[in-house]
Amino acid sequence: MAIGDISKVPPQRAFCLAVWIPVDAAATGSWKGVPIKPFSETITNDACASISYGHVFDF
């Protein structure tokens, strides 16, 4: 369980094509009223961002 730590969100069970179209994924805010640890990472592409961090970056 991640408990507000995005780096601990389990990945989805899916395949990610390693096509380099980089995206910067970042998140700040709170989870259940508690501030989360700020998160920022450059990821291979938007599909890999969605797959790597569950549905956090699925938009």
C-alpha positions as CSV (number, residue, x, y, z in Angstrom):
1,M,0.0,0.0,0.0
2,A,1.4,3.4,-1.0
3,I,-0.2,5.4,1.8
4,G,0.2,8.7,0.0
5,D,3.7,8.0,-1.5
6,I,3.4,7.9,-5.2
7,S,6.8,6.2,-5.7
8,K,5.2,3.2,-3.9
9,V,2.1,2.9,-6.1
10,P,2.2,-0.6,-7.6
11,P,2.3,-0.6,-11.4
12,Q,-0.6,-1.9,-13.6
13,R,-0.2,-5.3,-15.2
14,A,0.4,-4.1,-18.8
15,F,3.1,-3.8,-21.4
16,C,4.8,-0.5,-22.0
17,L,6.5,0.2,-25.3
18,A,9.8,2.0,-24.7
19,V,9.3,4.7,-27.4
20,W,11.1,7.8,-26.2
21,I,8.5,10.6,-26.1
22,P,9.4,11.8,-22.6
23,V,6.9,13.3,-20.2
24,D,7.5,14.9,-16.9
25,A,5.2,13.4,-14.2
26,A,4.8,15.5,-11.1
27,A,2.4,15.4,-8.2
28,T,1.8,17.4,-5.0
29,G,-1.1,17.6,-2.6
30,S,-2.6,15.5,0.1
31,W,-4.0,12.0,0.7
32,K,-6.7,11.7,3.3
33,G,-5.8,15.2,4.6
34,V,-2.1,14.4,5.0
35,P,0.4,16.1,2.7
36,I,2.1,13.7,0.3
37,K,5.8,13.6,-0.4
38,P,6.3,15.7,-3.6
39,F,6.9,13.5,-6.6
40,S,8.6,14.3,-9.9
41,E,10.1,12.0,-12.6
42,T,10.8,12.0,-16.3
43,I,9.1,8.9,-17.8
44,T,9.6,7.3,-21.2
45,N,6.1,8.3,-22.5
46,D,2.6,9.0,-21.2
47,A,1.5,5.4,-21.5
48,C,4.4,4.2,-19.5
49,A,3.6,6.9,-16.8
50,S,0.1,5.6,-16.5
51,I,1.2,1.9,-16.4
52,S,4.2,2.6,-14.0
53,Y,2.1,4.4,-11.3
54,G,-1.2,2.7,-11.5
55,H,-3.9,5.3,-12.3
56,V,-2.2,8.3,-10.7
57,F,-1.1,9.7,-14.1
58,D,-3.9,8.2,-16.2
59,F,-5.4,11.3,-17.8
